[in-house]
């Protein structure tokens, strides 16, 4: 029988399982480290409409005019929950649920693009990161869906039919790919609380916490998707998540300028 | 804007409305013991890159001939995918040296698998085959009805969003995982991996003469004593553990004529890894 024709390389013949990287010298290169990757929450912001969205976009445009490079990613919100709920009743696999989950953040991204068009808002497809340098050098504000493109390939999580990677994960993974050190999440709370402040008025604010402390607390209603907290300690670049309150004037612009407002979750 | 939810956010009435999708109790309400199985009579066939394609004509042509024979039996429905082999390893070793992010590596590798998919389709097309676009699964009934073998994209579309690996610097989600997940989400009957060994051994048989072949083993037994050097990617087993529909993964030797045919007929050949599913 003919032999395998292998190309000599440090990995040739390897099964590519179990990391395989021990003998490799890896000195990571950041792709676009100055970019601020920013999520606009679906349920928390977009579902509130004009009163919440417009002031936030004003601050983003102001930041862009200061030369700050911003990429906006949209969350899903109540329509995503609605389709998740019906799909779950029909017992469709998680991969199908994840595929359905792509459409709503896409709608939201398109809405944001229409509003930002006059300030350089440009709609970007998931695999368009390669065009970012052009958009940003032209002064544009690229807008895209926050949903990772896993779709049908989304693995299910034990005890749930909801895709574990949703728009928070997409934002974190985008920041990590681009080599940005902090991902910013615009929500409708000042960040992290000891419990869901919408349900428990005694919940207190946490300005800074590590992923490890957060996991140890085992909070039932974590403000960020669990996958992101799991990935954070393994990140090469994106080692901080910042959650800011988009309903409080000035918070978004402060965060874009690099100020520690809201809650910072770090490695 | 109107405010039917009373908290400034407009909600659509649904059981998940206003609930945190991070809450385990809420998540549990979405789950059940079963998934809808979309194509339960279809098998997934994965043809190895290193193990088959990198050997060239002598390994590829007999396997294509076997696929053509199998196609004569219209009751056997299958989707084919291919691995990328040594070119994937070369791509990644250069990418690692350049310090490219793991998502960048994941974005690059699919092209190498695609080369093998084009070669396979070139050989199979005269007998009826077509590359299937990424997730055009809803075309599958047409393919089967027309006797056309779909050739699927094997690398999952994680691309720039490949998560940071648990160890090392390489992407974790390769073609084994991608094809497994494709079979799982579509509720297929089994996933068959065509390699250049008779199945899964307790040690790499290429380096250890004493290596012992597993014939039939449950996933639970295998997980207790997982061979370190494995013919399938680790992520495949991880996905198999939480999978609801797929209960059978088969590894056969593509260098031995007839093994794939027997596996497609549902016979126990090579290594058969089974899983007890909760489905009644």
Interface residues (C-beta under 8 A of the other chain):
Chain A: X1 X2 X3 X4 X5 X6 X7 X9 X10 X11 X12 X13 X14 X15 X16 X17 X18 X19 X20 X21 X22 X24 X25 X26 X27 X28 X29 X30 X31 X43 X44 X47 X48 X49 X50 X51 X52 X78 X79 X81 X82 X84 X85 X86 X88 X90 X91 X92 X93 X94 X95 X96 X99 X126 X127 X129 X148 X149 X150 X151 X152 X153 X155 X156 X157 X158 X159 X160 X161 X162 X165 X166 X169 X170 X173 X174 X176 X177 X179 X188 X196 X198 X220 X221 X222 X223 X224 X225 X226 X227 X231 X234 X235 X236 X237
Chain B: X1 X7 X8 X9 X10 X11 X12 X14 X15 X16 X17 X18 X19 X20 X21 X22 X23 X24 X25 X27 X28 X29 X30 X31 X32 X34 X35 X36 X38 X50 X51 X54 X55 X56 X57 X58 X59 X85 X86 X87 X88 X89 X90 X92 X93 X94 X96 X97 X98 X99 X100 X101 X102 X103 X104 X107 X135 X137 X156 X157 X158 X159 X160 X161 X162 X163 X164 X165 X166 X167 X168 X169 X170 X173 X174 X178 X181 X182 X184 X185 X187 X196 X228 X229 X230 X231 X232 X233 X234 X238 X239 X242 X243 X244 X245 X255
